[in-house]
Each structure stands twice: as structure tokens, then as C-alpha cells.
Amino acid sequence: MASNTELWDQLPGAIREARAAQQRLDDIVAALLDRRRRGDIDRLAELLEVDRKTISRWARDLDEGIWPPRRRLS
């Protein structure tokens, strides 16, 4: 198991990687939402484990220039 010092040393890199991954996820979802294909919306809802209502809200937010959505993608 890593020491406390090693964990602290690893943390900044892990944070950068997580932020970059979150940005990539946000960008991909925004692109798919922008296209508004029914199959894409259904698949997004399934993969992101949210309902279609949430996806619709995100699409409206995107239309209004609110992105990333208020509720983080995970």
C-alpha cells in the first residue's frame, strides 16, 4: 500500500486526469444532445443512468447556453 506521502504526491495528477475526463465526457454528451437523434438520446440515458426527462432538461440547458449541465455527468 502506498504511503501517505506517495498518495499526496499522486493526488494533483489524478485531479488533472479526472477533470480532463469530465471535460471530454461533457463534450461528447453535448455533441450527441445537439444532434437530437432519438436512438442517441435513449442510449445516453441508459449509459449515464438517468431518465429521458433528465436528458431533455440537459438538451434545453444546452440550447440556452448552459453547459455543462447543473447536475454533473458521471
Summary of the structure (lengths in Angstrom):
residues: 74
radius of gyration: 16.0
end to end distance: 27.4
largest distance: 49.0
contacts: 163
relative contact order: 0.12
helix: 74%
strand: 0%
